Amino acid sequence: MKTEDFPLLIAQEGSLKGRRWMINRTLVIGRDASCDVVIADRQVSRFHARLTPTGEGVILEDMGSKNGTYHNDHLLSAPTILQDGDVIQVSLAQKFTFLTSDSTVPLAEGSLQPGRLIVDLRSRRVWVNQRLVTPPLSAQQFRLLWMLYERQGQVVSRADLILGVWGEQQAIAVSEQALDALIRRLRDRLAAFDPTHRYIETVRGHGIRLDNPPA
């Protein structure tokens, strides 16, 4: 198996931010120096959590820690098979993102010529300034962003966006306020990764446009 095919654990916040570990064997997370992922924080138990690759996927389990392990903001109560983009938090000390394979920004089929914002249709992943957006966008947020990304620089009418996001059957009952709320949530998600640029622009009287500057 190629190196990039192994699942990855990537530290997103805390003292380990930016570090990554390939999950090609069992990884133990904890405060003890013998752990595979060492978090030097008193909130973290000596042997806190464990990641185990299996034929069905990577299993996350808490090892009886004092302050708990969180999976997508929920306290872990039983071993769980991880999904791509899941967020793991060890106590309140350190956050990680789990990826099923290397998170290198894609430049292949399924993504357009890259700018600061890159969207990969096949994996449903989004990068802003080379940073993977985690947790992943909701299905509606992703459909909205993909419609704009396909036609970046062009104005897409609000009616087309509603039809594309909600589908023909539901679109009739969708208000402009619902679209505005969805656009606002998507803007907030992107701004969390790049507050310096407003990617989604409203062109009054015409529609919505994606402004994706060069990387």
PELINUR-V637508 format. One record per pair of residues at least 24 apart in sequence whose C-alpha atoms are under 10 Angstrom apart, sorted by the first residue. I is the first residue (numbers start at 1). J is the second residue. If there is no record, write none. Layout:
i=I j=J
i=I j=J
This chain:
i=3 j=101
i=3 j=102
i=4 j=100
i=4 j=101
i=4 j=102
i=4 j=103
i=4 j=104
i=5 j=100
i=5 j=101
i=5 j=102
i=6 j=53
i=6 j=99
i=6 j=100
i=6 j=101
i=6 j=102
i=7 j=53
i=7 j=57
i=7 j=58
i=7 j=84
i=7 j=98
i=7 j=99
i=7 j=100
i=7 j=101
i=7 j=102
i=7 j=103
i=8 j=84
i=8 j=96
i=8 j=97
i=8 j=98
i=8 j=99
i=8 j=100
i=8 j=101
i=8 j=102
i=8 j=103
i=9 j=37
i=9 j=51
i=9 j=85
i=9 j=86
i=9 j=87
i=9 j=88
i=9 j=96
i=9 j=97
i=9 j=98
i=9 j=99
i=9 j=100
i=9 j=101
i=9 j=102
i=10 j=87
i=10 j=88
i=10 j=95
i=10 j=96
i=10 j=97
i=10 j=98
i=10 j=99
i=10 j=103
i=11 j=87
i=11 j=88
i=11 j=89
i=11 j=94
i=11 j=95
i=11 j=96
i=11 j=97
i=11 j=98
i=12 j=87
i=12 j=88
i=12 j=89
i=12 j=94
i=12 j=95
i=12 j=96
i=12 j=97
i=12 j=131
i=12 j=132
i=12 j=134
i=13 j=89
i=13 j=93
i=13 j=94
i=13 j=95
i=13 j=96
i=13 j=97
i=14 j=39
i=14 j=92
i=14 j=93
i=14 j=94
i=14 j=95
i=14 j=96
i=15 j=39
i=15 j=40
i=15 j=41
i=15 j=93
i=15 j=94
i=15 j=95
i=16 j=40
i=16 j=93
i=16 j=94
i=16 j=95
i=16 j=96
i=17 j=94
i=17 j=95
i=17 j=96
i=18 j=96
i=19 j=96
i=20 j=96
i=20 j=97
i=20 j=98
i=21 j=98
i=22 j=99
i=22 j=101
i=22 j=102
i=23 j=51
i=23 j=52
i=23 j=53
i=23 j=58
i=23 j=98
i=23 j=99
i=23 j=100
i=23 j=101
i=24 j=51
i=24 j=52
i=24 j=53
i=24 j=54
i=24 j=58
i=25 j=51
i=25 j=52
i=25 j=53
i=25 j=54
i=25 j=58
i=26 j=50
i=26 j=51
i=26 j=52
i=26 j=53
i=26 j=54
i=26 j=58
i=26 j=59
i=27 j=51
i=27 j=52
i=27 j=53
i=27 j=60
i=28 j=52
i=28 j=61
i=28 j=62
i=28 j=63
i=29 j=62
i=29 j=63
i=29 j=90
i=30 j=63
i=30 j=65
i=30 j=90
i=39 j=90
i=39 j=93
i=39 j=94
i=40 j=93
i=41 j=91
i=41 j=92
i=41 j=93
i=41 j=94
i=42 j=91
i=42 j=93
i=43 j=67
i=43 j=68
i=43 j=90
i=43 j=91
i=43 j=92
i=43 j=93
i=43 j=94
i=44 j=68
i=44 j=69
i=44 j=90
i=44 j=91
i=44 j=92
i=44 j=93
i=44 j=94
i=45 j=90
i=45 j=91
i=48 j=90
i=48 j=91
i=49 j=90
i=50 j=79
i=51 j=79
i=51 j=80
i=51 j=81
i=51 j=82
i=52 j=81
i=53 j=81
i=53 j=82
i=54 j=81
i=56 j=81
i=56 j=82
i=57 j=81
i=57 j=82
i=57 j=83
i=57 j=100
i=58 j=82
i=58 j=83
i=58 j=98
i=58 j=100
i=59 j=83
i=60 j=88
i=62 j=90
i=65 j=90
i=65 j=91
i=66 j=91
i=67 j=91
i=67 j=92
i=67 j=93
i=68 j=92
i=70 j=95
i=71 j=95
i=71 j=96
i=71 j=97
i=72 j=97
i=72 j=135
i=84 j=123
i=84 j=124
i=84 j=125
i=84 j=134
i=84 j=135
i=84 j=136
i=85 j=124
i=85 j=125
i=85 j=132
i=85 j=133
i=85 j=134
i=85 j=135
i=85 j=136
i=85 j=137
i=86 j=134
i=86 j=135
i=86 j=136
i=87 j=134
i=87 j=135
i=87 j=136
i=96 j=134
i=97 j=132
i=97 j=133
i=97 j=134
i=97 j=135
i=98 j=134
i=98 j=135
i=103 j=127
i=103 j=130
i=103 j=131
i=103 j=132
i=104 j=130
i=104 j=131
i=104 j=132
i=105 j=130
i=105 j=131
i=105 j=132
i=111 j=146
i=111 j=149
i=111 j=150
i=112 j=149
i=112 j=150
i=112 j=152
i=113 j=214
i=114 j=212
i=114 j=213
i=114 j=214
i=114 j=215
i=115 j=211
i=115 j=212
i=115 j=213
i=115 j=214
i=115 j=215
i=116 j=194
i=116 j=197
i=116 j=199
i=116 j=211
i=116 j=212
i=116 j=213
i=116 j=214
i=116 j=215
i=117 j=149
i=117 j=190
i=117 j=194
i=117 j=199
i=117 j=210
i=117 j=211
i=117 j=212
i=117 j=213
i=117 j=214
i=117 j=215
i=118 j=146
i=118 j=149
i=118 j=212
i=118 j=215
i=119 j=145
i=119 j=146
i=119 j=149
i=119 j=150
i=120 j=146
i=121 j=146
i=126 j=190
i=127 j=190
i=127 j=193
i=128 j=190
i=128 j=191
i=128 j=192
i=128 j=193
i=128 j=194
i=128 j=212
i=128 j=215
i=129 j=193
i=129 j=194
i=129 j=214
i=129 j=215
i=130 j=193
i=130 j=215
i=131 j=193
i=131 j=194
i=132 j=193
i=133 j=189
i=133 j=190
i=133 j=192
i=133 j=193
i=134 j=189
i=134 j=193
i=135 j=189
i=136 j=189
i=137 j=185
i=137 j=186
i=137 j=189
i=137 j=190
i=138 j=185
i=138 j=186
i=139 j=165
i=140 j=164
i=140 j=165
i=140 j=166
i=140 j=182
i=140 j=183
i=140 j=186
i=141 j=165
i=141 j=182
i=141 j=183
i=141 j=184
i=141 j=185
i=141 j=186
i=141 j=187
i=141 j=189
i=142 j=186
i=144 j=179
i=144 j=182
i=144 j=183
i=144 j=186
i=145 j=183
i=145 j=186
i=145 j=187
i=145 j=200
i=145 j=210
i=146 j=210
i=147 j=209
i=147 j=210
i=148 j=200
i=148 j=208
i=148 j=209
i=148 j=210
i=148 j=211
i=149 j=209
i=149 j=210
i=149 j=211
i=149 j=212
i=150 j=210
i=151 j=209
i=151 j=210
i=152 j=199
i=152 j=200
i=152 j=208
i=152 j=209
i=152 j=210
i=152 j=211
i=152 j=212
i=153 j=201
i=153 j=208
i=153 j=209
i=153 j=210
i=153 j=211
i=153 j=212
i=153 j=213
i=154 j=207
i=154 j=208
i=154 j=209
i=154 j=210
i=154 j=211
i=155 j=201
i=155 j=202
i=155 j=203
i=155 j=206
i=155 j=207
i=155 j=208
i=155 j=209
i=155 j=210
i=156 j=202
i=156 j=203
i=156 j=206
i=156 j=207
i=156 j=208
i=156 j=209
i=156 j=210
i=157 j=203
i=157 j=205
i=157 j=206
i=157 j=207
i=157 j=208
i=157 j=209
i=158 j=202
i=158 j=205
i=158 j=206
i=158 j=207
i=158 j=208
i=159 j=207
i=160 j=207
i=161 j=207
i=161 j=208
i=183 j=208
